[in-house]
Amino acid sequence: MFFKFSFQHQTMQQRMKHSFMD
């Protein structure tokens, strides 16, 4: 469960980064 949450959080950060860069 914790691992899944971490994975989702990481993906969210990456998406935010992409949006910020874009």
C-alpha positions in Angstrom: 0.0 0.0 0.0 2.7 2.5 1.0 4.7 1.5 -2.1 1.7 2.1 -4.3 1.2 5.5 -2.7 4.8 6.4 -3.3 4.6 5.3 -6.9 1.5 7.4 -7.5 3.1 10.4 -5.8 6.2 10.1 -7.9 4.1 10.0 -11.1 2.2 13.0 -9.9 5.4 14.9 -9.3 6.7 14.0 -12.8 3.4 15.1 -14.4 3.7 18.4 -12.5 7.2 18.8 -13.6 6.2 18.3 -17.3 3.4 20.8 -16.9 5.7 23.3 -15.3 8.4 22.8 -18.1 5.7 23.0 -20.7 
